[in-house]
Amino acid sequence: SMVDIEAAWAREDFDFVRENLRRHAEETDSSLVLFRYARTLVEGRGGPVDIPQAAALLERAVAEGHTGAVILLARILLTDSRDDGPAADPERAAALLMQAAAASEPEAQLC
C-alpha cells in the first residue's frame, strides 16, 4: 500500500520503495504513483538511474495532469540525452513549464 511505501521512504528503504512503486505503476494509472516511481528512477534510489523508463512514466502522468510530473519531465527535456533517454527538447520543455505555470506551480513560474 502507499502507506507502507511512504513509511519505507521515511526510513530510506529505497529497494522496497522502488519495487512496490513498480508494482503499483503496472497495476494502475495513478498519476501520483507514476510520478513517484519515475522520481525514484531519475534519482537512482533503490537501483540504477533509468531515464528512458522515467520519461515514459512521466509522459503517462503528464497526460493525467500531474504537475510534478510536468516539471520533472521538463527538466529531463532540458538536458542532453543520457542512457538512451529522450533527446533534449527545449521547446517542449518550455511548453510544459508554461502549462505548470498556468496551474500556479511556483517552480514553473520562476522559469
DSSP file (Angstrom, degrees, kcal/mol; ACC not computed):
  #  RESIDUE AA STRUCTURE BP1 BP2  ACC     N-H-->O    O-->H-N    N-H-->O    O-->H-N    TCO  KAPPA ALPHA  PHI   PSI    X-CA   Y-CA   Z-CA
    1    1 A S     >        0   0    0      0, 0.0     4,-2.0     0, 0.0     3,-0.2   0.000 360.0 360.0 360.0 162.3    0.0    0.0    0.0
    2    2 A M  H  >  +     0   0    0      1,-0.2     4,-2.8     2,-0.2     5,-0.2   0.815 360.0  60.3 -64.5 -29.1    1.0    3.6   -0.4
    3    3 A V  H  > S+     0   0    0      2,-0.2     4,-2.1     1,-0.2    -1,-0.2   0.926 106.9  45.8 -62.8 -43.7    1.2    3.9    3.4
    4    4 A D  H  > S+     0   0    0      2,-0.2     4,-2.3     1,-0.2    -2,-0.2   0.887 112.7  50.6 -65.3 -39.3    3.8    1.2    3.5
    5    5 A I  H  X S+     0   0    0     -4,-2.0     4,-2.4     2,-0.2    -2,-0.2   0.917 109.9  49.7 -65.5 -43.3    5.7    2.8    0.7
    6    6 A E  H  X S+     0   0    0     -4,-2.8     4,-2.2     2,-0.2    -2,-0.2   0.903 111.2  49.7 -61.6 -41.2    5.7    6.2    2.4
    7    7 A A  H  X S+     0   0    0     -4,-2.1     4,-1.6     1,-0.2    -1,-0.2   0.902 110.6  49.8 -64.5 -40.6    6.9    4.5    5.6
    8    8 A A  H  <>S+     0   0    0     -4,-2.3     5,-3.1     2,-0.2    -2,-0.2   0.886 109.0  52.3 -65.1 -38.6    9.7    2.8    3.7
    9    9 A W  H ><5S+     0   0    0     -4,-2.4     3,-1.4     3,-0.2    -2,-0.2   0.926 107.4  52.8 -61.6 -43.8   10.7    6.2    2.1
   10   10 A A  H 3<5S+     0   0    0     -4,-2.2    -1,-0.2     1,-0.3    -2,-0.2   0.850 112.8  43.1 -61.9 -35.2   10.9    7.8    5.5
   11   11 A R  T 3<5S-     0   0    0     -4,-1.6    -1,-0.3    -5,-0.1    -2,-0.2   0.338 116.0-117.5 -93.7   8.7   13.3    5.0    6.7
   12   12 A E  T < 5 +     0   0    0     -3,-1.4     2,-1.4     1,-0.2    -3,-0.2   0.798  62.3 149.7  62.5  33.9   15.2    5.2    3.4
   13   13 A D     >< +     0   0    0     -5,-3.1     4,-2.0     1,-0.2     3,-0.3  -0.628  12.2 164.8 -91.3  74.5   14.4    1.7    2.4
   14   14 A F  H  >  +     0   0    0     -2,-1.4     4,-2.8     1,-0.2     5,-0.2   0.713  65.4  63.7 -73.2 -21.3   14.5    2.6   -1.3
   15   15 A D  H  > S+     0   0    0      2,-0.2     4,-2.2    -3,-0.2    -1,-0.2   0.949 109.0  42.1 -62.3 -46.8   14.7   -1.0   -2.5
   16   16 A F  H  > S+     0   0    0     -3,-0.3     4,-2.5     2,-0.2     5,-0.3   0.926 115.2  51.0 -62.7 -45.9   11.3   -1.6   -1.0
   17   17 A V  H  X S+     0   0    0     -4,-2.0     4,-2.6     1,-0.2     5,-0.3   0.949 112.1  45.7 -57.6 -51.7   10.0    1.7   -2.3
   18   18 A R  H  X S+     0   0    0     -4,-2.8     4,-2.3     1,-0.2    -1,-0.2   0.929 114.1  47.0 -61.8 -47.8   11.2    1.1   -5.9
   19   19 A E  H  X S+     0   0    0     -4,-2.2     4,-2.0    -5,-0.2    -1,-0.2   0.913 115.8  44.4 -62.2 -43.7    9.9   -2.4   -6.1
   20   20 A N  H  X S+     0   0    0     -4,-2.5     4,-2.3     2,-0.2    -1,-0.2   0.851 112.2  50.9 -75.1 -33.6    6.5   -1.6   -4.7
   21   21 A L  H  X S+     0   0    0     -4,-2.6     4,-2.8    -5,-0.3    -1,-0.2   0.888 108.5  54.2 -66.4 -37.2    6.1    1.6   -6.8
   22   22 A R  H  X S+     0   0    0     -4,-2.3     4,-1.7    -5,-0.3    -2,-0.2   0.939 109.6  47.0 -59.2 -46.7    6.9   -0.5   -9.8
   23   23 A R  H  X S+     0   0    0     -4,-2.0     4,-1.2     1,-0.2    -2,-0.2   0.932 113.3  47.9 -61.0 -46.1    4.2   -3.0   -9.0
   24   24 A H  H  X S+     0   0    0     -4,-2.3     4,-1.6     1,-0.2     3,-0.4   0.903 109.0  54.0 -62.1 -40.8    1.7   -0.2   -8.4
   25   25 A A  H  < S+     0   0    0     -4,-2.8    -1,-0.2     1,-0.2    -2,-0.2   0.839 108.0  50.6 -64.4 -32.2    2.6    1.5  -11.6
   26   26 A E  H  < S+     0   0    0     -4,-1.7    -1,-0.2    -5,-0.2    -2,-0.2   0.773 116.2  41.9 -72.7 -25.9    2.0   -1.7  -13.5
   27   27 A E  H  < S+     0   0    0     -4,-1.2     2,-0.3    -3,-0.4    -2,-0.2   0.617 118.9  30.8 -97.6 -15.2   -1.5   -2.1  -11.9
   28   28 A T     <  -     0   0    0     -4,-1.6    -1,-0.0    -5,-0.1     0, 0.0  -0.917  57.3-138.3-142.5 162.3   -2.8    1.5  -12.0
   29   29 A D        +     0   0    0     -2,-0.3     2,-0.3    -3,-0.0    -4,-0.1   0.020  50.2 149.6-106.6  24.4   -2.7    4.7  -14.0
   30   30 A S     >  -     0   0    0     -6,-0.2     4,-2.6     1,-0.2     5,-0.2  -0.425  42.3-148.8 -60.5 119.9   -2.5    6.8  -10.8
   31   31 A S  H  > S+     0   0    0     -2,-0.3     4,-2.5     1,-0.2     5,-0.2   0.841  96.5  55.3 -61.8 -32.8   -0.5    9.9  -11.8
   32   32 A L  H  > S+     0   0    0      2,-0.2     4,-2.6     1,-0.2    -1,-0.2   0.934 109.7  45.0 -65.4 -45.7    0.9   10.1   -8.2
   33   33 A V  H  > S+     0   0    0      2,-0.2     4,-2.6     1,-0.2     5,-0.3   0.930 114.1  49.6 -63.1 -45.7    2.3    6.5   -8.4
   34   34 A L  H  X S+     0   0    0     -4,-2.6     4,-2.4     1,-0.2    -2,-0.2   0.918 113.1  47.3 -60.3 -44.0    3.7    7.1  -11.9
   35   35 A F  H  X S+     0   0    0     -4,-2.5     4,-2.5    -5,-0.2    -2,-0.2   0.934 113.3  46.8 -63.1 -47.3    5.4   10.3  -10.8
   36   36 A R  H  X S+     0   0    0     -4,-2.6     4,-1.9     2,-0.2    -2,-0.2   0.896 113.2  48.3 -66.8 -38.6    6.9    8.9   -7.6
   37   37 A Y  H  X S+     0   0    0     -4,-2.6     4,-1.8    -5,-0.2    -1,-0.2   0.934 111.7  50.5 -65.3 -43.9    8.2    5.8   -9.4
   38   38 A A  H  X S+     0   0    0     -4,-2.4     4,-2.6    -5,-0.3    -2,-0.2   0.900 107.4  54.6 -59.2 -40.2    9.7    8.0  -12.1
   39   39 A R  H  X S+     0   0    0     -4,-2.5     4,-2.4     1,-0.2    -1,-0.2   0.900 105.9  51.0 -61.9 -41.0   11.3   10.1   -9.5
   40   40 A T  H  X>S+     0   0    0     -4,-1.9     5,-2.1     1,-0.2     4,-0.9   0.877 111.9  48.8 -63.7 -35.1   13.0    7.0   -7.9
   41   41 A L  H  <5S+     0   0    0     -4,-1.8     9,-1.6     2,-0.2    -2,-0.2   0.892 111.9  47.4 -71.6 -39.7   14.3    6.1  -11.4
   42   42 A V  H  <5S+     0   0    0     -4,-2.6    -2,-0.2     1,-0.2    -1,-0.2   0.899 118.1  41.7 -66.0 -40.5   15.6    9.6  -12.1
   43   43 A E  H  <5S-     0   0    0     -4,-2.4    -1,-0.2    -5,-0.2    -2,-0.2   0.567 107.0-125.1 -85.3  -9.6   17.3    9.8   -8.7
   44   44 A G  T ><5 +     0   0    0     -4,-0.9     3,-0.8     4,-0.2     2,-0.5   0.826  48.6 165.1  69.6  31.7   18.6    6.2   -8.8
   45   45 A R  T 3 < +     0   0    0     -5,-2.1    -1,-0.2     1,-0.2    -2,-0.1  -0.715  68.6   0.7 -84.7 125.5   17.0    5.3   -5.5
   46   46 A G  T 3  S+     0   0    0     -2,-0.5    -1,-0.2     1,-0.1   -27,-0.1   0.618 138.5   3.3  76.3  13.1   16.9    1.6   -4.9
   47   47 A G  S <  S-     0   0    0     -3,-0.8     3,-0.1    -7,-0.2    -1,-0.1  -0.969 102.6 -34.9 164.2-172.9   18.6    0.8   -8.2
   48   48 A P        -     0   0    0      0, 0.0    -4,-0.2     0, 0.0     2,-0.2  -0.279  65.5 -94.0 -72.0 157.3   20.2    2.3  -11.2
   49   49 A V        -     0   0    0     -5,-0.2     2,-0.2    -6,-0.1    -7,-0.2  -0.483  40.1-174.5 -63.7 136.7   19.1    5.6  -12.9
   50   50 A D     >  +     0   0    0     -9,-1.6     4,-2.3   -12,-0.2     5,-0.2  -0.688  11.9 169.5-139.8  82.7   16.7    4.8  -15.7
   51   51 A I  H  > S+     0   0    0     -2,-0.2     4,-2.9     1,-0.2     5,-0.2   0.892  76.2  54.6 -65.2 -42.7   15.9    8.0  -17.6
   52   52 A P  H  > S+     0   0    0      0, 0.0     4,-1.9     0, 0.0    -1,-0.2   0.937 113.1  42.2 -59.5 -45.2   14.1    6.3  -20.5
   53   53 A Q  H  > S+     0   0    0      2,-0.2     4,-2.3     1,-0.2    -2,-0.2   0.904 114.2  52.4 -66.7 -40.7   11.7    4.4  -18.2
   54   54 A A  H  X S+     0   0    0     -4,-2.3     4,-2.8     1,-0.2    -1,-0.2   0.924 108.5  50.5 -60.5 -44.2   11.2    7.5  -16.1
   55   55 A A  H  X S+     0   0    0     -4,-2.9     4,-2.3     1,-0.2    -1,-0.2   0.898 109.4  50.8 -62.3 -40.2   10.4    9.6  -19.1
   56   56 A A  H  X S+     0   0    0     -4,-1.9     4,-1.5    -5,-0.2    -1,-0.2   0.915 112.5  46.4 -63.8 -42.3    7.8    7.1  -20.3
   57   57 A L  H  X S+     0   0    0     -4,-2.3     4,-2.2     1,-0.2    -2,-0.2   0.904 111.5  51.8 -64.9 -41.7    6.2    7.0  -16.8
   58   58 A L  H  X S+     0   0    0     -4,-2.8     4,-3.0     1,-0.2     5,-0.2   0.878 103.8  57.2 -64.7 -37.6    6.2   10.8  -16.7
   59   59 A E  H  X S+     0   0    0     -4,-2.3     4,-2.0     1,-0.2    -1,-0.2   0.914 108.8  47.3 -58.1 -42.0    4.5   11.1  -20.1
   60   60 A R  H  X S+     0   0    0     -4,-1.5     4,-0.9     2,-0.2    -2,-0.2   0.912 113.5  46.9 -65.3 -42.8    1.7    9.0  -18.7
   61   61 A A  H  <>S+     0   0    0     -4,-2.2     5,-2.2     1,-0.2     3,-0.4   0.872 109.8  53.6 -68.4 -36.6    1.4   11.1  -15.5
   62   62 A V  H ><5S+     0   0    0     -4,-3.0     3,-1.9     1,-0.2    -1,-0.2   0.905 103.4  56.9 -62.3 -41.5    1.5   14.3  -17.6
   63   63 A A  H 3<5S+     0   0    0     -4,-2.0    -1,-0.2     1,-0.3    -2,-0.2   0.782 106.7  50.2 -60.7 -26.0   -1.4   13.0  -19.6
   64   64 A E  T 3<5S-     0   0    0     -4,-0.9    -1,-0.3    -3,-0.4    -2,-0.2   0.420 122.9-108.3 -91.7  -0.5   -3.3   12.7  -16.3
   65   65 A G  T < 5 +     0   0    0     -3,-1.9     2,-0.7     1,-0.2    -3,-0.2   0.690  56.9 163.1  87.3  19.1   -2.4   16.3  -15.4
   66   66 A H     >< -     0   0    0     -5,-2.2     4,-1.8     1,-0.2    -1,-0.2  -0.634  25.0-158.8 -76.6 113.0    0.2   15.7  -12.6
   67   67 A T  H  > S+     0   0    0     -2,-0.7     4,-2.1     1,-0.2     5,-0.2   0.869  89.2  54.4 -63.5 -40.3    2.0   19.0  -12.2
   68   68 A G  H  > S+     0   0    0      1,-0.2     4,-2.4     2,-0.2    -1,-0.2   0.888 108.4  50.6 -60.6 -37.9    5.1   17.5  -10.5
   69   69 A A  H  > S+     0   0    0     -3,-0.2     4,-2.7     2,-0.2     5,-0.2   0.878 106.4  55.4 -66.3 -37.8    5.4   15.1  -13.4
   70   70 A V  H  X S+     0   0    0     -4,-1.8     4,-2.1     1,-0.2    -2,-0.2   0.934 111.3  43.8 -59.2 -46.8    5.2   18.0  -15.9
   71   71 A I  H  X S+     0   0    0     -4,-2.1     4,-2.2     2,-0.2    -2,-0.2   0.915 113.9  48.6 -68.0 -44.0    8.1   19.8  -14.1
   72   72 A L  H  X S+     0   0    0     -4,-2.4     4,-2.0     2,-0.2    -2,-0.2   0.908 112.2  49.1 -65.3 -40.7   10.3   16.7  -13.8
   73   73 A L  H  X S+     0   0    0     -4,-2.7     4,-2.5     1,-0.2    -1,-0.2   0.910 109.4  53.0 -63.9 -40.5    9.7   15.8  -17.5
   74   74 A A  H  X S+     0   0    0     -4,-2.1     4,-0.9    -5,-0.2    -2,-0.2   0.906 107.3  52.1 -60.2 -41.0   10.6   19.4  -18.5
   75   75 A R  H >< S+     0   0    0     -4,-2.2     3,-0.6     1,-0.2     4,-0.3   0.918 109.7  48.9 -61.0 -42.9   13.8   19.0  -16.5
   76   76 A I  H >< S+     0   0    0     -4,-2.0     3,-1.5     1,-0.2    -2,-0.2   0.916 110.0  51.7 -62.1 -42.5   14.7   15.8  -18.4
   77   77 A L  H 3< S+     0   0    0     -4,-2.5    12,-3.0     1,-0.3    -1,-0.2   0.635 103.0  59.9 -72.3 -13.0   13.9   17.5  -21.7
   78   78 A L  T << S+     0   0    0     -4,-0.9     2,-0.3    -3,-0.6    -1,-0.3   0.477  99.3  70.7 -89.9  -3.4   16.2   20.4  -20.8
   79   79 A T  S <  S-     0   0    0     -3,-1.5    10,-0.1    -4,-0.3     3,-0.1  -0.730  93.9 -92.9-110.8 160.8   19.2   18.1  -20.5
   80   80 A D        -     0   0    0     -2,-0.3    -1,-0.1     1,-0.1     7,-0.1  -0.383  57.7 -85.6 -66.2 150.3   21.2   16.2  -23.1
   81   81 A S        -     0   0    0      4,-0.1     2,-0.4    -4,-0.1    -1,-0.1  -0.334  51.0-175.2 -59.9 132.7   20.1   12.7  -23.7
   82   82 A R    >   +     0   0    0      4,-0.2     3,-2.1     1,-0.1   -31,-0.1  -0.976  62.2   1.1-128.8 144.6   21.6   10.2  -21.3
   83   83 A D  T 3  S-     0   0    0     -2,-0.4    -1,-0.1     1,-0.3   -32,-0.0   0.864 131.5 -54.2  50.3  44.5   21.3    6.4  -21.3
   84   84 A D  T 3  S+     0   0    0      1,-0.1    -1,-0.3    -3,-0.1     3,-0.1   0.727 101.0 148.9  62.8  22.4   19.2    6.4  -24.4
   85   85 A G    <   -     0   0    0     -3,-2.1    -1,-0.1     1,-0.2    -4,-0.1  -0.112  58.2 -60.6 -74.2-178.9   16.7    8.8  -22.8
   86   86 A P        -     0   0    0      0, 0.0    -4,-0.2     0, 0.0    -1,-0.2  -0.312  60.2-104.9 -65.7 147.9   14.8   11.4  -24.7
   87   87 A A        -     0   0    0      1,-0.1    -7,-0.1    -6,-0.1    -8,-0.1  -0.351  48.3 -84.8 -67.3 151.8   16.8   13.9  -26.7
   88   88 A A        +     0   0    0    -10,-0.1   -10,-0.2     1,-0.1    -1,-0.1  -0.345  48.9 179.3 -57.3 136.8   16.9   17.4  -25.3
   89   89 A D     >  +     0   0    0    -12,-3.0     4,-2.6   -15,-0.2     3,-0.2  -0.632   9.7 174.8-144.4  78.5   13.8   19.3  -26.4
   90   90 A P  H  > S+     0   0    0      0, 0.0     4,-2.6     0, 0.0     5,-0.2   0.830  80.1  56.4 -59.4 -33.6   13.9   22.9  -25.0
   91   91 A E  H  > S+     0   0    0      2,-0.2     4,-2.0     1,-0.2     5,-0.1   0.936 111.0  42.3 -64.8 -45.3   10.7   23.9  -26.9
   92   92 A R  H  > S+     0   0    0     -3,-0.2     4,-2.6     2,-0.2    -1,-0.2   0.908 113.4  53.8 -66.8 -40.4    8.6   21.1  -25.4
   93   93 A A  H  X S+     0   0    0     -4,-2.6     4,-2.6     1,-0.2    -2,-0.2   0.917 108.6  49.2 -58.9 -43.2   10.2   21.7  -22.0
   94   94 A A  H  X S+     0   0    0     -4,-2.6     4,-2.3     1,-0.2    -1,-0.2   0.904 110.4  50.6 -63.3 -41.0    9.2   25.4  -22.2
   95   95 A A  H  X S+     0   0    0     -4,-2.0     4,-1.9     2,-0.2    -2,-0.2   0.904 111.2  48.8 -63.6 -40.5    5.6   24.4  -23.2
   96   96 A L  H  X S+     0   0    0     -4,-2.6     4,-2.4     2,-0.2    -2,-0.2   0.921 111.1  49.4 -64.5 -43.4    5.4   22.0  -20.3
   97   97 A L  H  X S+     0   0    0     -4,-2.6     4,-2.6     1,-0.2    -2,-0.2   0.865 109.1  52.3 -65.8 -35.0    6.7   24.7  -17.9
   98   98 A M  H  X S+     0   0    0     -4,-2.3     4,-2.3     2,-0.2    -1,-0.2   0.889 108.5  51.8 -65.8 -37.6    4.2   27.2  -19.2
   99   99 A Q  H  X S+     0   0    0     -4,-1.9     4,-0.9     2,-0.2    -2,-0.2   0.930 112.7  44.6 -61.5 -45.9    1.4   24.5  -18.6
  100  100 A A  H  <>S+     0   0    0     -4,-2.4     5,-2.1     1,-0.2     3,-0.4   0.884 111.5  53.1 -67.8 -38.3    2.6   24.1  -15.0
  101  101 A A  H ><5S+     0   0    0     -4,-2.6     3,-1.9     1,-0.2    -1,-0.2   0.895 105.2  54.6 -63.3 -39.2    2.9   27.9  -14.5
  102  102 A A  H 3<5S+     0   0    0     -4,-2.3    -1,-0.2     1,-0.3    -2,-0.2   0.773 103.2  56.9 -65.4 -24.5   -0.6   28.3  -15.7
  103  103 A A  T 3<5S-     0   0    0     -4,-0.9    -1,-0.3    -3,-0.4    -2,-0.2   0.214 124.2-107.7 -88.7  14.6   -1.6   25.8  -13.0
  104  104 A S  T < 5 +     0   0    0     -3,-1.9    -3,-0.2     1,-0.2    -2,-0.1   0.783  60.8 162.6  65.9  30.7    0.1   28.2  -10.4
  105  105 A E     >< -     0   0    0     -5,-2.1     4,-1.8     1,-0.2     3,-0.4  -0.742  31.2-150.4 -80.5 114.4    3.1   25.9   -9.8
  106  106 A P  H  > S+     0   0    0      0, 0.0     4,-1.1     0, 0.0    -1,-0.2   0.864  91.8  54.2 -57.2 -41.2    5.6   28.2   -8.2
  107  107 A E  H  > S+     0   0    0      1,-0.2     4,-0.5     2,-0.2     3,-0.5   0.908 111.1  45.9 -61.6 -41.0    8.7   26.4   -9.5
  108  108 A A  H >4 S+     0   0    0     -3,-0.4     3,-0.9     1,-0.2    -1,-0.2   0.832 105.8  60.2 -70.6 -31.8    7.4   26.7  -13.1
  109  109 A Q  H 3< S+     0   0    0     -4,-1.8    -1,-0.2     1,-0.2    -2,-0.2   0.754  98.3  59.4 -68.4 -22.6    6.5   30.4  -12.6
  110  110 A L  H 3<        0   0    0     -4,-1.1    -1,-0.2    -3,-0.5    -2,-0.2   0.726 360.0 360.0 -74.7 -21.7   10.2   31.1  -11.9
  111  111 A C    <<        0   0    0     -3,-0.9    -1,-0.2    -4,-0.5    -2,-0.2   0.475 360.0 360.0 -81.6 360.0   11.3   29.8  -15.3
